[in-house]
Amino acid sequence: MMDLSIIIVSYNSRADLEGCLAAIAGTAGALAHEVLVVDNASADGTVERVRASFPEVRVLANKVNAGFTRANNQGIERSGGRHLLLLNPDTEVGPNALARMVEVLDSDPTVGIVSCRLLNTDGSTQYSWRRDASLLWWTAGRVLGLERLVQRFHIRRMRAILRRAGPGNVIEVQEVMGACLMVRRTVVDRIGALDERIFMSLEDSEFCRRASRAGWRVVYVPDVTVVHHGGHSARLNLGTALTEYYRSEMYFVRLYYGRFTAILHRVLLVVECSVKGIVTLARIAFGRSQERGRLRAYQATLRAALSRSRPMLPSETR
C-alpha cells in the first residue's frame, strides 16, 4: 500500500488548482503517493486542464455539484494510501510538509489526524486550529459585534501555545482546518468518512470531534508549512456559502452541545440574522444589489432557526 493519497475537491478552481498540483509534484520527493482530483461540475475547464497538464493525476468529474463533503468522500472511496490528505485547491504545499505529517502519523499510533502550519498569501500564520474553544462563543461574538475581539483573544492564546511548544514538537489540539487535514486510513475505517449531512462548512470540525471521541489524538505540526490562499470557491457564490455555513453550524451545535445550547444558539442566530438582514436591506436600497445573495442567506437561516422542528440539514435542501 502506498504512503499517501492526496484528495483535492475542485469547483471552478482551475488557476488555483494548477499551482496546488505543481507544488505537490515539487515537494513530494520520494514519498509514495497518488493525487485524486474530484471536480464538482466546474464550468471553467478545470477537468480538461488537469488531464492535459497533469496526466499522472486521477480525475473524477462529477456531472453535478455533489458538495464539498460528498466529493471528499468520493475521493476517499477511490484512494489506496495508508494515509489520506484532504487538501484544498487554493493551497501550495511547502518543502517537507507531506513527509513530516506522514512521519508524525507513523511514529505515534495514538495520533489519528494531523495538520501543519497554514500561511496566508502574505506569509503570516493562519490560525487554522482550535483548542478548548466553544463554537457558541464565536457565535455570541458575531451577534454582539465582538467577533474581532474574540478572534484576537484566541490568536494571542494560540501564539502563546506556539511559543511554548518548542522546535520539532507537535501540539495536541481540538480540531484542525479541512484545508489541509491528514488522517490515517484506520480512523476512517473505524469511524466512517466525513458526515455527508453537511454539504460544506464544519465538516472538518465534526470529523475531528468524532475522531477524538473514538480515542484518536488530533495534532498540529508547526515546523512545516502549507500556503492557504483561502476562500476561492466560497467567493464564487457568497450567499450559498453563507447559507450552508449557518445550516451546518445549527446541525453541529445540535449534534454535540445538547438541546439547551442548541436552543440558545438558535436565539443568537435569530438576533444576528435579523440585525444583519436589516443592514443588508438598507445596502440594497442604496444600490448594493450584489448583497441580495447575503440577504437570502439571512432569510433562510431565520426560517430554519424559528422553525419548531429540528434545523434543516444541508443535505435536505438538495
C-alpha positions, 0 to 999 in steps of 0.5 A, spaced: 500 500 500 502 506 498 504 512 503 499 517 501 493 519 497 492 526 496 484 528 495 483 535 492 475 537 491 475 542 485 469 547 483 471 552 478 478 552 481 482 551 475 488 557 476 488 555 483 488 548 482 494 548 477 499 551 482 496 546 488 498 540 483 505 543 481 507 544 488 505 537 490 509 534 484 515 539 487 515 537 494 513 530 494 520 527 493 520 520 494 514 519 498 509 514 495 503 517 493 497 518 488 493 525 487 485 524 486 482 530 483 474 530 484 471 536 480 464 538 482 461 540 475 466 546 474 464 550 468 471 553 467 475 547 464 478 545 470 477 537 468 480 538 461 486 542 464 488 537 469 488 531 464 492 535 459 497 538 464 497 533 469 496 526 466 499 522 472 493 525 476 486 521 477 480 525 475 473 524 477 468 529 474 462 529 477 456 531 472 453 535 478 455 539 484 455 533 489 458 538 495 464 539 498 463 533 503 460 528 498 466 529 493 471 528 499 468 522 500 468 520 493 475 521 493 476 517 499 472 511 496 477 511 490 484 512 494 489 506 496 494 510 501 495 508 508 494 515 509 489 520 506 490 528 505 484 532 504 487 538 501 484 544 498 485 547 491 487 554 493 493 551 497 501 550 495 504 545 499 511 547 502 518 543 502 517 537 507 510 538 509 507 531 506 513 527 509 513 530 516 505 529 517 506 522 514 512 521 519 508 524 525 502 519 523 507 513 523 511 514 529 505 515 534 499 510 533 495 514 538 495 520 533 489 519 528 489 526 524 494 531 523 495 538 520 501 543 519 502 550 519 497 554 514 500 561 511 496 566 508 498 569 501 502 574 505 506 569 509 503 570 516 500 564 520 493 562 519 490 560 525 487 554 522 486 550 529 482 550 535 483 548 542 478 548 548 474 553 544 466 553 544 463 554 537 457 558 541 462 563 543 464 565 536 457 565 535 455 570 541 461 574 538 458 575 531 451 577 534 454 582 539 459 585 534 465 582 538 467 577 533 474 581 532 475 581 539 474 574 540 478 572 534 484 576 537 483 573 544 484 566 541 490 568 536 494 571 542 492 564 546 494 560 540 501 564 539 502 563 546 501 555 545 506 556 539 511 559 543 511 554 548 511 548 544 518 548 542 522 546 535 520 539 532 514 538 537 507 537 535 501 540 539 495 536 541 489 540 539 481 540 538 480 540 531 484 542 525 482 546 518 479 541 512 484 545 508 489 541 509 487 535 514 491 528 514 488 522 517 490 515 517 486 510 513 484 506 520 480 512 523 476 512 517 475 505 517 473 505 524 469 511 524 466 512 517 468 518 512 466 525 513 458 526 515 455 527 508 449 531 512 453 537 511 454 539 504 460 544 506 462 548 512 464 544 519 465 538 516 472 538 518 470 540 525 465 534 526 470 529 523 475 531 528 470 531 534 468 524 532 475 522 531 477 524 538 471 521 541 473 514 538 480 515 542 484 518 536 489 524 538 488 530 533 495 534 532 498 540 529 505 540 526 508 547 526 515 546 523 512 545 516 508 549 512 502 549 507 500 556 503 492 557 504 490 562 499 483 561 502 476 562 500 476 561 492 470 557 491 466 560 497 467 567 493 464 564 487 457 564 490 457 568 497 450 567 499 450 559 498 456 559 502 453 563 507 447 559 507 450 552 508 455 555 513 449 557 518 445 550 516 451 546 518 453 550 524 445 549 527 446 541 525 453 541 529 451 545 535 445 540 535 449 534 534 454 535 540 452 541 545 445 538 547 438 541 546 439 547 551 445 550 547 442 548 541 436 552 543 440 558 545 444 558 539 438 558 535 436 565 539 443 568 537 442 566 530 435 569 530 438 576 533 444 576 528 440 574 522 435 579 523 440 585 525 444 583 519 438 582 514 436 589 516 443 592 514 443 588 508 436 591 506 438 598 507 445 596 502 440 594 497 436 600 497 442 604 496 444 600 490 448 594 493 444 589 489 450 584 489 448 583 497 441 580 495 445 573 495 447 575 503 440 577 504 437 570 502 442 567 506 439 571 512 432 569 510 433 562 510 437 561 516 431 565 520 426 560 517 430 554 519 432 557 526 424 559 528 422 553 525 419 548 531 422 542 528 429 540 528 434 545 523 434 543 516 440 539 514 444 541 508 443 535 505 435 536 505 435 542 501 438 538 495 
